[in-house]
C-alpha cells in the first residue's frame, strides 16, 4: 500500500472494457515526509475526491481480487480514504 | 497507470506466434504535468484505435499482458485508454 493524494480526475471515453464505468483519479504518491515522489492513475473504489489523502493498493493480483476478476489490466486502486496518518519520527 | 503521448508507430512483420494483429506504438511517458519523463517505450495498443499525437494512459509489466485479448504474456507495455481530459 502507498499513501497518496488525489490531484485530478482523468476522463476517458475510449478505454479497455475493464475500465467501463470506473472512475480514474490521478494521485500523487507521497513519502513519509509528505513530499511527492511520483504519480499514478488509480481506479477509485471509495468515492475519493480531489485533495483527499488516500491509501493506494499498487499490486495487480490483489487489485484483480478486489474487483472479483481473474484477468484485467489493473494494478493501482484507491482502497481507502485516510483520516489520519502518523509516520512517527 | 501512467500518462503518455503516442509519438509514432512500429511495424514488425516477423513476430512471435500470438502477436499477429497486435499494433505497436511508440509512447513517450509523461509526468503529472504532462511533460515528457524518461525514455520512450513501445506499447501494444489494446484499443486498436490509438494513434500518433494522442494523450493516452498505459499499463506496464504483468498488467500489460492482461490488457490483450486473449491474454498474452510477451508484452511489457499496453495502451488501455485514450484521455479526453484531466481536470483538478
Backbone of each chain as nested JSON, in Angstrom:
{
  "chains": [
    {"id": "A", "residues": [
      {"number": 1, "name": "UNK", "atoms": {"N": [0.847, -1.198, 0.0], "CA": [0.0, 0.0, 0.0], "C": [0.882, 1.247, 0.0]}},
      {"number": 2, "name": "UNK", "atoms": {"N": [0.374, 2.286, -0.611], "CA": [1.094, 3.552, -0.625], "C": [0.149, 4.661, -0.165]}},
      {"number": 3, "name": "UNK", "atoms": {"N": [0.743, 5.715, 0.329], "CA": [-0.038, 6.883, 0.701], "C": [0.02, 7.87, -0.461]}},
      {"number": 4, "name": "UNK", "atoms": {"N": [-1.137, 8.413, -0.826], "CA": [-1.174, 9.373, -1.927], "C": [-2.17, 10.475, -1.67]}},
      {"number": 5, "name": "UNK", "atoms": {"N": [-2.213, 11.402, -2.609], "CA": [-3.227, 12.458, -2.547], "C": [-3.822, 12.638, -3.935]}},
      {"number": 6, "name": "UNK", "atoms": {"N": [-5.134, 12.677, -4.003], "CA": [-5.806, 12.797, -5.299], "C": [-5.559, 14.192, -5.866]}},
      {"number": 7, "name": "UNK", "atoms": {"N": [-5.062, 14.239, -7.107], "CA": [-4.728, 15.519, -7.732], "C": [-5.691, 15.894, -8.859]}},
      {"number": 8, "name": "UNK", "atoms": {"N": [-6.251, 14.912, -9.544], "CA": [-7.08, 15.237, -10.71], "C": [-7.932, 14.04, -11.101]}},
      {"number": 9, "name": "UNK", "atoms": {"N": [-8.968, 14.337, -11.859], "CA": [-9.821, 13.301, -12.438], "C": [-9.406, 13.097, -13.886]}},
      {"number": 10, "name": "UNK", "atoms": {"N": [-9.313, 11.84, -14.293], "CA": [-8.955, 11.528, -15.677], "C": [-10.219, 11.049, -16.396]}},
      {"number": 11, "name": "UNK", "atoms": {"N": [-10.587, 11.753, -17.454], "CA": [-11.786, 11.394, -18.216], "C": [-11.36, 10.654, -19.475]}},
      {"number": 12, "name": "UNK", "atoms": {"N": [-11.959, 9.498, -19.689], "CA": [-11.578, 8.679, -20.84], "C": [-12.805, 7.982, -21.391]}},
      {"number": 13, "name": "UNK", "atoms": {"N": [-13.166, 8.308, -22.624], "CA": [-14.332, 7.672, -23.251], "C": [-13.944, 6.35, -23.889]}},
      {"number": 14, "name": "UNK", "atoms": {"N": [-12.799, 6.365, -24.558], "CA": [-12.342, 5.141, -25.221], "C": [-11.335, 4.468, -24.301]}},
      {"number": 15, "name": "UNK", "atoms": {"N": [-11.708, 3.304, -23.779], "CA": [-10.795, 2.62, -22.865], "C": [-10.996, 1.119, -22.983]}},
      {"number": 16, "name": "UNK", "atoms": {"N": [-10.09, 0.392, -22.366], "CA": [-10.234, -1.06, -22.274], "C": [-11.556, -1.358, -21.552]}},
      {"number": 17, "name": "UNK", "atoms": {"N": [-12.296, -2.383, -21.981], "CA": [-13.606, -2.667, -21.371], "C": [-13.551, -2.812, -19.848]}},
      {"number": 18, "name": "UNK", "atoms": {"N": [-12.411, -3.216, -19.321], "CA": [-12.308, -3.361, -17.861], "C": [-12.642, -2.057, -17.149]}},
      {"number": 19, "name": "UNK", "atoms": {"N": [-12.312, -0.924, -17.789], "CA": [-12.467, 0.365, -17.117], "C": [-13.833, 1.014, -17.364]}},
      {"number": 20, "name": "UNK", "atoms": {"N": [-14.725, 0.316, -18.083], "CA": [-16.068, 0.87, -18.316], "C": [-16.744, 1.156, -16.975]}},
      {"number": 21, "name": "UNK", "atoms": {"N": [-17.203, 2.377, -16.815], "CA": [-17.928, 2.744, -15.598], "C": [-17.056, 2.997, -14.388]}},
      {"number": 22, "name": "UNK", "atoms": {"N": [-15.747, 2.871, -14.539], "CA": [-14.848, 3.105, -13.401], "C": [-14.37, 4.552, -13.387]}},
      {"number": 23, "name": "UNK", "atoms": {"N": [-14.134, 5.062, -12.193], "CA": [-13.568, 6.414, -12.059], "C": [-12.064, 6.297, -11.967]}},
      {"number": 24, "name": "UNK", "atoms": {"N": [-11.375, 7.105, -12.753], "CA": [-9.912, 7.104, -12.718], "C": [-9.442, 8.426, -12.108]}},
      {"number": 25, "name": "UNK", "atoms": {"N": [-8.58, 8.323, -11.126], "CA": [-8.062, 9.522, -10.469], "C": [-6.543, 9.542, -10.553]}},
      {"number": 26, "name": "UNK", "atoms": {"N": [-6.005, 10.698, -10.884], "CA": [-4.551, 10.874, -10.894], "C": [-4.138, 11.248, -9.467]}},
      {"number": 27, "name": "UNK", "atoms": {"N": [-3.261, 10.422, -8.888], "CA": [-2.864, 10.612, -7.488], "C": [-1.365, 10.831, -7.386]}},
      {"number": 28, "name": "UNK", "atoms": {"N": [-0.965, 11.819, -6.597], "CA": [0.443, 11.943, -6.241], "C": [0.769, 10.876, -5.212]}},
      {"number": 29, "name": "UNK", "atoms": {"N": [1.934, 10.246, -5.357], "CA": [2.413, 9.305, -4.346], "C": [3.267, 10.116, -3.36]}},
      {"number": 30, "name": "UNK", "atoms": {"N": [3.045, 9.905, -2.083], "CA": [3.757, 10.692, -1.071], "C": [4.737, 9.824, -0.287]}},
      {"number": 31, "name": "UNK", "atoms": {"N": [5.853, 10.422, 0.121], "CA": [6.785, 9.71, 1.006], "C": [6.435, 10.04, 2.45]}},
      {"number": 32, "name": "UNK", "atoms": {"N": [7.244, 9.518, 3.379], "CA": [6.905, 9.679, 4.795], "C": [7.006, 11.127, 5.253]}},
      {"number": 33, "name": "UNK", "atoms": {"N": [7.659, 11.982, 4.451], "CA": [7.71, 13.396, 4.794], "C": [6.567, 14.19, 4.165]}},
      {"number": 34, "name": "UNK", "atoms": {"N": [5.718, 13.491, 3.431], "CA": [4.593, 14.163, 2.784], "C": [4.952, 14.755, 1.434]}},
      {"number": 35, "name": "UNK", "atoms": {"N": [6.182, 14.473, 0.963], "CA": [6.599, 15.014, -0.329], "C": [6.193, 14.075, -1.464]}},
      {"number": 36, "name": "UNK", "atoms": {"N": [5.93, 14.668, -2.617], "CA": [5.536, 13.888, -3.787], "C": [6.743, 13.159, -4.378]}},
      {"number": 37, "name": "UNK", "atoms": {"N": [6.592, 11.87, -4.618], "CA": [7.689, 11.098, -5.216], "C": [7.343, 10.614, -6.613]}},
      {"number": 38, "name": "UNK", "atoms": {"N": [6.136, 10.896, -7.062], "CA": [5.716, 10.442, -8.379], "C": [4.198, 10.453, -8.422]}},
      {"number": 39, "name": "UNK", "atoms": {"N": [3.647, 9.789, -9.423], "CA": [2.186, 9.745, -9.504], "C": [1.741, 8.434, -10.1]}},
      {"number": 40, "name": "UNK", "atoms": {"N": [0.466, 8.14, -9.934], "CA": [-0.125, 7.007, -10.629], "C": [-1.582, 7.341, -10.933]}},
      {"number": 41, "name": "UNK", "atoms": {"N": [-2.105, 6.711, -11.961], "CA": [-3.536, 6.82, -12.234], "C": [-4.177, 5.569, -11.644]}},
      {"number": 42, "name": "UNK", "atoms": {"N": [-5.091, 5.77, -10.702], "CA": [-5.666, 4.647, -9.965], "C": [-7.175, 4.6, -10.154]}},
      {"number": 43, "name": "UNK", "atoms": {"N": [-7.725, 3.386, -10.046], "CA": [-9.174, 3.207, -10.108], "C": [-9.739, 3.479, -8.721]}},
      {"number": 44, "name": "UNK", "atoms": {"N": [-10.759, 4.324, -8.661], "CA": [-11.331, 4.721, -7.372], "C": [-12.42, 3.753, -6.934]}},
      {"number": 45, "name": "UNK", "atoms": {"N": [-12.265, 3.178, -5.744], "CA": [-13.282, 2.259, -5.213], "C": [-13.987, 2.816, -3.982]}},
      {"number": 46, "name": "UNK", "atoms": {"N": [-13.617, 4.032, -3.573], "CA": [-14.135, 4.54, -2.293], "C": [-14.724, 5.948, -2.407]}},
      {"number": 47, "name": "UNK", "atoms": {"N": [-15.021, 6.39, -3.634], "CA": [-15.564, 7.736, -3.83], "C": [-14.651, 8.823, -3.284]}},
      {"number": 48, "name": "UNK", "atoms": {"N": [-13.395, 8.718, -3.592], "CA": [-12.446, 9.75, -3.182], "C": [-12.626, 10.979, -4.065]}},
      {"number": 49, "name": "UNK", "atoms": {"N": [-12.182, 12.13, -3.548], "CA": [-12.284, 13.361, -4.323], "C": [-10.941, 14.057, -4.385]}},
      {"number": 50, "name": "UNK", "atoms": {"N": [-10.858, 15.035, -5.269], "CA": [-9.603, 15.777, -5.421], "C": [-9.219, 16.419, -4.087]}},
      {"number": 51, "name": "UNK", "atoms": {"N": [-7.951, 16.232, -3.689], "CA": [-7.454, 16.765, -2.432], "C": [-7.431, 15.753, -1.302]}},
      {"number": 52, "name": "UNK", "atoms": {"N": [-8.175, 14.651, -1.456], "CA": [-8.228, 13.646, -0.382], "C": [-6.905, 12.883, -0.261]}},
      {"number": 53, "name": "UNK", "atoms": {"N": [-6.437, 12.66, 0.988], "CA": [-5.33, 11.726, 1.181], "C": [-5.877, 10.302, 1.097]}},
      {"number": 54, "name": "UNK", "atoms": {"N": [-5.221, 9.458, 0.354], "CA": [-5.779, 8.129, 0.082], "C": [-4.742, 7.024, 0.259]}},
      {"number": 55, "name": "UNK", "atoms": {"N": [-5.282, 5.816, 0.425], "CA": [-4.476, 4.605, 0.518], "C": [-4.544, 3.94, -0.848]}},
      {"number": 56, "name": "UNK", "atoms": {"N": [-3.378, 3.749, -1.459], "CA": [-3.349, 3.205, -2.819], "C": [-2.765, 1.799, -2.804]}},
      {"number": 57, "name": "UNK", "atoms": {"N": [-3.569, 0.863, -3.26], "CA": [-3.106, -0.51, -3.454], "C": [-2.404, -0.529, -4.807]}},
      {"number": 58, "name": "UNK", "atoms": {"N": [-1.162, -1.01, -4.864], "CA": [-0.406, -0.966, -6.109], "C": [0.166, -2.341, -6.411]}},
      {"number": 59, "name": "UNK", "atoms": {"N": [-0.725, -3.299, -6.538], "CA": [-0.299, -4.68, -6.82], "C": [-1.415, -5.35, -7.602]}},
      {"number": 60, "name": "UNK", "atoms": {"N": [-1.05, -5.941, -8.735], "CA": [-2.046, -6.394, -9.692], "C": [-2.984, -7.488, -9.222]}},
      {"number": 61, "name": "UNK", "atoms": {"N": [-2.446, -8.58, -8.654], "CA": [-3.354, -9.694, -8.355], "C": [-4.287, -9.336, -7.207]}},
      {"number": 62, "name": "UNK", "atoms": {"N": [-3.818, -8.535, -6.257], "CA": [-4.711, -8.063, -5.191], "C": [-5.802, -7.179, -5.772]}},
      {"number": 63, "name": "UNK", "atoms": {"N": [-5.416, -6.342, -6.721], "CA": [-6.392, -5.45, -7.341], "C": [-7.457, -6.253, -8.076]}},
      {"number": 64, "name": "UNK", "atoms": {"N": [-7.032, -7.27, -8.826], "CA": [-7.999, -8.089, -9.559], "C": [-8.931, -8.822, -8.591]}},
      {"number": 65, "name": "UNK", "atoms": {"N": [-8.371, -9.267, -7.479], "CA": [-9.173, -9.947, -6.463], "C": [-10.238, -8.992, -5.924]}},
      {"number": 66, "name": "UNK", "atoms": {"N": [-9.841, -7.735, -5.737], "CA": [-10.768, -6.726, -5.224], "C": [-11.937, -6.517, -6.187]}},
      {"number": 67, "name": "UNK", "atoms": {"N": [-11.651, -6.634, -7.477], "CA": [-12.702, -6.462, -8.479], "C": [-13.431, -7.774, -8.77]}},
      {"number": 68, "name": "UNK", "atoms": {"N": [-12.947, -8.865, -8.175], "CA": [-13.596, -10.149, -8.392], "C": [-13.392, -10.708, -9.778]}},
      {"number": 69, "name": "UNK", "atoms": {"N": [-12.252, -10.388, -10.403], "CA": [-11.957, -10.904, -11.742], "C": [-10.615, -11.631, -11.726]}},
      {"number": 70, "name": "UNK", "atoms": {"N": [-10.472, -12.568, -12.679], "CA": [-9.206, -13.281, -12.759], "C": [-8.242, -12.604, -13.71]}},
      {"number": 71, "name": "UNK", "atoms": {"N": [-8.796, -11.888, -14.685], "CA": [-7.933, -11.144, -15.6], "C": [-8.435, -9.71, -15.699]}},
      {"number": 72, "name": "UNK", "atoms": {"N": [-7.527, -8.818, -15.99], "CA": [-7.871, -7.404, -16.143], "C": [-6.617, -6.576, -15.978]}},
      {"number": 73, "name": "UNK", "atoms": {"N": [-6.454, -5.527, -16.825], "CA": [-5.205, -4.761, -16.806], "C": [-5.202, -3.707, -15.7]}},
      {"number": 74, "name": "UNK", "atoms": {"N": [-5.411, -4.141, -14.478], "CA": [-5.496, -3.197, -13.361], "C": [-4.399, -3.479, -12.346]}},
      {"number": 75, "name": "UNK", "atoms": {"N": [-3.887, -2.425, -11.758], "CA": [-2.87, -2.588, -10.731], "C": [-3.076, -1.591, -9.591]}},
      {"number": 76, "name": "UNK", "atoms": {"N": [-3.236, -0.305, -9.907], "CA": [-3.372, 0.713, -8.858], "C": [-4.846, 0.979, -8.57]}},
      {"number": 77, "name": "UNK", "atoms": {"N": [-5.211, 0.812, -7.307], "CA": [-6.598, 1.007, -6.882], "C": [-6.596, 1.857, -5.62]}},
      {"number": 78, "name": "UNK", "atoms": {"N": [-7.486, 2.846, -5.56], "CA": [-7.654, 3.613, -4.322], "C": [-8.534, 2.778, -3.409]}},
      {"number": 79, "name": "UNK", "atoms": {"N": [-7.925, 2.303, -2.32], "CA": [-8.606, 1.34, -1.45], "C": [-9.092, 1.971, -0.155]}},
      {"number": 80, "name": "UNK", "atoms": {"N": [-8.775, 3.235, 0.081], "CA": [-9.246, 3.863, 1.312], "C": [-8.977, 5.351, 1.307]}},
      {"number": 81, "name": "UNK", "atoms": {"N": [-9.775, 6.074, 2.078], "CA": [-9.522, 7.499, 2.294], "C": [-8.921, 7.621, 3.691]}},
      {"number": 82, "name": "UNK", "atoms": {"N": [-7.787, 8.297, 3.779], "CA": [-7.045, 8.35, 5.042], "C": [-7.587, 9.472, 5.925]}},
      {"number": 83, "name": "UNK", "atoms": {"N": [-7.943, 9.099, 7.15], "CA": [-8.378, 10.108, 8.123], "C": [-7.152, 10.747, 8.769]}},
      {"number": 84, "name": "UNK", "atoms": {"N": [-6.179, 9.908, 9.086], "CA": [-5.015, 10.416, 9.795], "C": [-3.862, 9.445, 9.597]}},
      {"number": 85, "name": "UNK", "atoms": {"N": [-2.675, 9.97, 9.436], "CA": [-1.506, 9.101, 9.342], "C": [-0.374, 9.719, 10.152]}},
      {"number": 86, "name": "UNK", "atoms": {"N": [0.274, 8.869, 10.941], "CA": [1.382, 9.326, 11.771], "C": [2.601, 8.499, 11.396]}},
      {"number": 87, "name": "UNK", "atoms": {"N": [3.563, 9.104, 10.714], "CA": [4.753, 8.37, 10.274], "C": [5.778, 8.23, 11.388]}},
      {"number": 88, "name": "UNK", "atoms": {"N": [5.504, 8.787, 12.545], "CA": [6.489, 8.739, 13.625], "C": [7.609, 9.708, 13.338]}},
      {"number": 89, "name": "UNK", "atoms": {"N": [8.72, 9.545, 14.014], "CA": [9.846, 10.477, 13.841], "C": [10.794, 9.989, 12.768]}}
    ]},
    {"id": "B", "residues": [
      {"number": 1, "name": "UNK", "atoms": {"N": [-1.134, 3.155, -13.448], "CA": [-1.13, 3.568, -14.836], "C": [-0.472, 4.93, -14.954]}},
      {"number": 2, "name": "UNK", "atoms": {"N": [0.126, 5.163, -16.092], "CA": [0.827, 6.414, -16.339], "C": [0.255, 7.082, -17.577]}},
      {"number": 3, "name": "UNK", "atoms": {"N": [0.428, 8.388, -17.637], "CA": [0.051, 9.123, -18.838], "C": [1.152, 8.996, -19.87]}},
      {"number": 4, "name": "UNK", "atoms": {"N": [0.792, 9.043, -21.136], "CA": [1.787, 9.003, -22.201], "C": [1.257, 9.687, -23.439]}},
      {"number": 5, "name": "UNK", "atoms": {"N": [2.162, 10.03, -24.321], "CA": [1.79, 10.628, -25.602], "C": [2.279, 9.701, -26.698]}},
      {"number": 6, "name": "UNK", "atoms": {"N": [1.389, 9.3, -27.597], "CA": [1.802, 8.459, -28.721], "C": [2.595, 9.326, -29.689]}},
      {"number": 7, "name": "UNK", "atoms": {"N": [3.812, 8.9, -29.981], "CA": [4.654, 9.707, -30.865], "C": [4.935, 9.015, -32.196]}},
      {"number": 8, "name": "UNK", "atoms": {"N": [4.688, 7.718, -32.271], "CA": [4.999, 7.049, -33.526], "C": [4.441, 5.644, -33.576]}},
      {"number": 9, "name": "UNK", "atoms": {"N": [4.73, 4.977, -34.663], "CA": [4.241, 3.614, -34.852], "C": [5.423, 2.685, -35.121]}},
      {"number": 10, "name": "UNK", "atoms": {"N": [5.222, 1.411, -34.84], "CA": [6.246, 0.404, -35.104], "C": [5.623, -0.655, -36.002]}},
      {"number": 11, "name": "UNK", "atoms": {"N": [6.301, -0.96, -37.082], "CA": [5.831, -2.018, -37.967], "C": [6.79, -3.188, -37.859]}},
      {"number": 12, "name": "UNK", "atoms": {"N": [6.274, -4.367, -37.524], "CA": [7.102, -5.567, -37.436], "C": [6.342, -6.711, -38.095]}},
      {"number": 13, "name": "UNK", "atoms": {"N": [6.897, -7.22, -39.16], "CA": [6.215, -8.305, -39.876], "C": [6.503, -9.642, -39.215]}},
      {"number": 14, "name": "UNK", "atoms": {"N": [7.774, -9.849, -38.856], "CA": [8.159, -11.104, -38.203], "C": [7.967, -10.937, -36.701]}},
      {"number": 15, "name": "UNK", "atoms": {"N": [7.02, -11.665, -36.145], "CA": [6.771, -11.585, -34.706], "C": [6.552, -12.991, -34.168]}},
      {"number": 16, "name": "UNK", "atoms": {"N": [6.665, -13.152, -32.855], "CA": [6.391, -14.461, -32.26], "C": [4.912, -14.796, -32.457]}},
      {"number": 17, "name": "UNK", "atoms": {"N": [4.619, -16.085, -32.489], "CA": [3.237, -16.525, -32.658], "C": [2.378, -15.919, -31.55]}},
      {"number": 18, "name": "UNK", "atoms": {"N": [1.236, -15.419, -31.938], "CA": [0.335, -14.832, -30.942], "C": [0.305, -13.321, -30.994]}},
      {"number": 19, "name": "UNK", "atoms": {"N": [1.354, -12.737, -31.565], "CA": [1.384, -11.276, -31.655], "C": [0.854, -10.765, -33.001]}},
      {"number": 20, "name": "UNK", "atoms": {"N": [0.344, -11.703, -33.83], "CA": [-0.208, -11.258, -35.11], "C": [-1.378, -10.303, -34.849]}},
      {"number": 21, "name": "UNK", "atoms": {"N": [-1.404, -9.229, -35.576], "CA": [-2.525, -8.297, -35.449], "C": [-2.4, -7.31, -34.311]}},
      {"number": 22, "name": "UNK", "atoms": {"N": [-1.376, -7.479, -33.484], "CA": [-1.194, -6.528, -32.382], "C": [-0.459, -5.301, -32.911]}},
      {"number": 23, "name": "UNK", "atoms": {"N": [-1.047, -4.124, -32.658], "CA": [-0.403, -2.875, -33.101], "C": [0.568, -2.417, -32.03]}},
      {"number": 24, "name": "UNK", "atoms": {"N": [1.718, -1.957, -32.462], "CA": [2.695, -1.414, -31.524], "C": [2.925, 0.062, -31.822]}},
      {"number": 25, "name": "UNK", "atoms": {"N": [2.902, 0.858, -30.76], "CA": [3.076, 2.301, -30.903], "C": [4.215, 2.777, -30.013]}},
      {"number": 26, "name": "UNK", "atoms": {"N": [4.858, 3.854, -30.447], "CA": [5.896, 4.473, -29.625], "C": [5.205, 5.452, -28.672]}},
      {"number": 27, "name": "UNK", "atoms": {"N": [5.474, 5.281, -27.373], "CA": [4.816, 6.113, -26.362], "C": [5.869, 6.818, -25.512]}},
      {"number": 28, "name": "UNK", "atoms": {"N": [5.744, 8.137, -25.423], "CA": [6.602, 8.91, -24.525], "C": [5.875, 9.053, -23.189]}},
      {"number": 29, "name": "UNK", "atoms": {"N": [6.41, 8.445, -22.107], "CA": [5.782, 8.623, -20.794], "C": [5.8, 10.095, -20.388]}},
      {"number": 30, "name": "UNK", "atoms": {"N": [4.736, 10.518, -19.68], "CA": [4.617, 11.901, -19.238], "C": [4.515, 11.951, -17.716]}},
      {"number": 31, "name": "UNK", "atoms": {"N": [4.952, 13.081, -17.15], "CA": [4.745, 13.277, -15.712], "C": [3.345, 13.845, -15.496]}},
      {"number": 32, "name": "UNK", "atoms": {"N": [3.028, 14.165, -14.224], "CA": [1.661, 14.597, -13.928], "C": [1.322, 15.951, -14.545]}},
      {"number": 33, "name": "UNK", "atoms": {"N": [2.379, 16.699, -14.968], "CA": [2.149, 17.972, -15.664], "C": [2.1, 17.77, -17.178]}},
      {"number": 34, "name": "UNK", "atoms": {"N": [2.092, 16.507, -17.571], "CA": [2.064, 16.104, -18.978], "C": [3.322, 16.535, -19.726]}},
      {"number": 35, "name": "UNK", "atoms": {"N": [4.43, 16.597, -18.995], "CA": [5.72, 16.866, -19.618], "C": [6.452, 15.534, -19.803]}},
      {"number": 36, "name": "UNK", "atoms": {"N": [7.255, 15.391, -20.864], "CA": [7.971, 14.136, -21.103], "C": [8.835, 13.74, -19.904]}},
      {"number": 37, "name": "UNK", "atoms": {"N": [8.82, 12.458, -19.578], "CA": [9.555, 11.956, -18.415], "C": [10.118, 10.583, -18.755]}},
      {"number": 38, "name": "UNK", "atoms": {"N": [11.429, 10.472, -18.834], "CA": [12.05, 9.187, -19.132], "C": [12.041, 8.864, -20.619]}},
      {"number": 39, "name": "UNK", "atoms": {"N": [12.456, 7.655, -20.885], "CA": [12.613, 7.232, -22.279], "C": [11.307, 6.71, -22.856]}},
      {"number": 40, "name": "UNK", "atoms": {"N": [11.202, 6.833, -24.168], "CA": [10.029, 6.306, -24.862], "C": [9.996, 4.783, -24.756]}},
      {"number": 41, "name": "UNK", "atoms": {"N": [8.796, 4.225, -24.754], "CA": [8.616, 2.779, -24.719], "C": [7.77, 2.358, -25.916]}},
      {"number": 42, "name": "UNK", "atoms": {"N": [7.839, 1.072, -26.243], "CA": [6.986, 0.522, -27.291], "C": [5.834, -0.199, -26.599]}},
      {"number": 43, "name": "UNK", "atoms": {"N": [4.627, 0.243, -26.896], "CA": [3.462, -0.31, -26.205], "C": [2.502, -0.951, -27.191]}},
      {"number": 44, "name": "UNK", "atoms": {"N": [1.907, -2.065, -26.787], "CA": [0.843, -2.673, -27.581], "C": [-0.411, -1.824, -27.412]}},
      {"number": 45, "name": "UNK", "atoms": {"N": [-1.165, -1.662, -28.496], "CA": [-2.383, -0.86, -28.442], "C": [-3.577, -1.779, -28.202]}},
      {"number": 46, "name": "UNK", "atoms": {"N": [-4.009, -1.864, -26.937], "CA": [-5.128, -2.745, -26.598], "C": [-6.457, -2.191, -27.088]}},
      {"number": 47, "name": "UNK", "atoms": {"N": [-6.465, -0.95, -27.564], "CA": [-7.711, -0.311, -28.009], "C": [-7.907, -0.437, -29.515]}},
      {"number": 48, "name": "UNK", "atoms": {"N": [-6.825, -0.698, -30.232], "CA": [-6.816, -0.787, -31.696], "C": [-7.184, 0.541, -32.357]}},
      {"number": 49, "name": "UNK", "atoms": {"N": [-7.232, 1.621, -31.603], "CA": [-7.659, 2.895, -32.196], "C": [-6.72, 4.055, -31.875]}},
      {"number": 50, "name": "UNK", "atoms": {"N": [-5.742, 3.842, -31.001], "CA": [-4.864, 4.953, -30.634], "C": [-3.951, 5.295, -31.811]}},
      {"number": 51, "name": "UNK", "atoms": {"N": [-3.531, 6.55, -31.852], "CA": [-2.667, 6.965, -32.948], "C": [-1.747, 8.081, -32.515]}},
      {"number": 52, "name": "UNK", "atoms": {"N": [-0.764, 8.404, -33.367], "CA": [0.211, 9.441, -33.025], "C": [-0.452, 10.763, -32.64]}},
      {"number": 53, "name": "UNK", "atoms": {"N": [0.093, 11.396, -31.618], "CA": [-0.397, 12.676, -31.139], "C": [-1.352, 12.563, -29.969]}},
      {"number": 54, "name": "UNK", "atoms": {"N": [-1.903, 11.365, -29.756], "CA": [-2.935, 11.242, -28.724], "C": [-2.356, 11.099, -27.315]}},
      {"number": 55, "name": "UNK", "atoms": {"N": [-3.087, 11.705, -26.36], "CA": [-2.778, 11.542, -24.943], "C": [-3.476, 10.275, -24.47]}},
      {"number": 56, "name": "UNK", "atoms": {"N": [-2.695, 9.364, -23.897], "CA": [-3.225, 8.044, -23.521], "C": [-2.788, 7.708, -22.104]}},
      {"number": 57, "name": "UNK", "atoms": {"N": [-3.328, 6.615, -21.553], "CA": [-2.724, 6.039, -20.354], "C": [-2.405, 4.586, -20.642]}},
      {"number": 58, "name": "UNK", "atoms": {"N": [-1.348, 4.129, -19.988], "CA": [-0.87, 2.789, -20.294], "C": [-0.509, 2.048, -19.016]}},
      {"number": 59, "name": "UNK", "atoms": {"N": [-0.484, 0.725, -19.127], "CA": [-0.053, -0.121, -18.021], "C": [1.245, -0.797, -18.418]}},
      {"number": 60, "name": "UNK", "atoms": {"N": [1.971, -1.267, -17.422], "CA": [3.252, -1.912, -17.676], "C": [3.281, -3.3, -17.032]}},
      {"number": 61, "name": "UNK", "atoms": {"N": [4.308, -4.038, -17.373], "CA": [4.616, -5.37, -16.827], "C": [3.44, -6.337, -16.962]}},
      {"number": 62, "name": "UNK", "atoms": {"N": [3.166, -7.09, -15.916], "CA": [2.147, -8.143, -15.962], "C": [0.784, -7.618, -16.434]}},
      {"number": 63, "name": "UNK", "atoms": {"N": [0.454, -6.404, -15.998], "CA": [-0.856, -5.851, -16.348], "C": [-0.976, -5.585, -17.844]}},
      {"number": 64, "name": "UNK", "atoms": {"N": [0.163, -5.37, -18.495], "CA": [0.131, -5.157, -19.941], "C": [-0.321, -6.434, -20.65]}},
      {"number": 65, "name": "UNK", "atoms": {"N": [0.155, -7.583, -20.182], "CA": [-0.258, -8.86, -20.763], "C": [-1.749, -9.077, -20.56]}},
      {"number": 66, "name": "UNK", "atoms": {"N": [-2.266, -8.61, -19.414], "CA": [-3.689, -8.764, -19.103], "C": [-4.574, -7.936, -20.037]}},
      {"number": 67, "name": "UNK", "atoms": {"N": [-3.981, -6.919, -20.653], "CA": [-4.776, -5.994, -21.471], "C": [-5.138, -6.592, -22.827]}},
      {"number": 68, "name": "UNK", "atoms": {"N": [-4.35, -7.555, -23.277], "CA": [-4.612, -8.113, -24.609], "C": [-5.655, -9.214, -24.549]}},
      {"number": 69, "name": "UNK", "atoms": {"N": [-6.374, -9.349, -25.621], "CA": [-7.396, -10.385, -25.729], "C": [-7.065, -11.259, -26.929]}},
      {"number": 70, "name": "UNK", "atoms": {"N": [-6.749, -12.56, -26.759], "CA": [-6.631, -13.228, -25.466], "C": [-5.398, -12.755, -24.71]}},
      {"number": 71, "name": "UNK", "atoms": {"N": [-5.425, -12.969, -23.4], "CA": [-4.306, -12.601, -22.55], "C": [-3.026, -13.211, -23.125]}},
      {"number": 72, "name": "UNK", "atoms": {"N": [-1.988, -12.387, -23.242], "CA": [-0.77, -12.884, -23.864], "C": [0.441, -12.253, -23.205]}},
      {"number": 73, "name": "UNK", "atoms": {"N": [1.401, -13.085, -22.857], "CA": [2.465, -12.651, -21.964], "C": [3.56, -11.772, -22.563]}},
      {"number": 74, "name": "UNK", "atoms": {"N": [4.061, -12.044, -23.781], "CA": [5.231, -11.278, -24.207], "C": [4.946, -9.839, -24.629]}},
      {"number": 75, "name": "UNK", "atoms": {"N": [4.35, -9.084, -23.719], "CA": [4.08, -7.671, -23.935], "C": [4.394, -6.984, -22.611]}},
      {"number": 76, "name": "UNK", "atoms": {"N": [5.149, -5.898, -22.649], "CA": [5.503, -5.272, -21.37], "C": [4.895, -3.893, -21.145]}},
      {"number": 77, "name": "UNK", "atoms": {"N": [4.306, -3.304, -22.193], "CA": [3.548, -2.065, -22.007], "C": [2.312, -2.146, -22.899]}},
      {"number": 78, "name": "UNK", "atoms": {"N": [1.191, -1.666, -22.413], "CA": [-0.024, -1.681, -23.23], "C": [-0.837, -0.416, -22.976]}},
      {"number": 79, "name": "UNK", "atoms": {"N": [-1.337, 0.147, -24.082], "CA": [-2.216, 1.325, -24.005], "C": [-3.622, 0.817, -23.689]}},
      {"number": 80, "name": "UNK", "atoms": {"N": [-4.212, 1.339, -22.603], "CA": [-5.544, 0.86, -22.205], "C": [-6.61, 1.96, -22.21]}},
      {"number": 81, "name": "UNK", "atoms": {"N": [-6.24, 3.198, -22.542], "CA": [-7.267, 4.232, -22.63], "C": [-6.755, 5.486, -23.312]}},
      {"number": 82, "name": "UNK", "atoms": {"N": [-7.68, 6.187, -23.964], "CA": [-7.367, 7.494, -24.553], "C": [-7.941, 8.559, -23.623]}},
      {"number": 83, "name": "UNK", "atoms": {"N": [-7.135, 9.556, -23.271], "CA": [-7.548, 10.579, -22.312], "C": [-8.3, 11.698, -23.04]}},
      {"number": 84, "name": "UNK", "atoms": {"N": [-9.522, 11.981, -22.574], "CA": [-10.266, 13.127, -23.094], "C": [-9.847, 14.389, -22.352]}},
      {"number": 85, "name": "UNK", "atoms": {"N": [-9.685, 14.24, -21.031], "CA": [-9.46, 15.42, -20.201], "C": [-8.88, 14.983, -18.855]}},
      {"number": 86, "name": "UNK", "atoms": {"N": [-7.996, 15.821, -18.322], "CA": [-7.523, 15.651, -16.943], "C": [-7.843, 16.96, -16.241]}},
      {"number": 87, "name": "UNK", "atoms": {"N": [-8.739, 16.913, -15.241], "CA": [-9.081, 18.162, -14.569], "C": [-8.969, 18.026, -13.061]}},
      {"number": 88, "name": "UNK", "atoms": {"N": [-8.485, 19.097, -12.405], "CA": [-8.302, 19.041, -10.963], "C": [-9.632, 19.107, -10.206]}}
    ]}
  ]
}
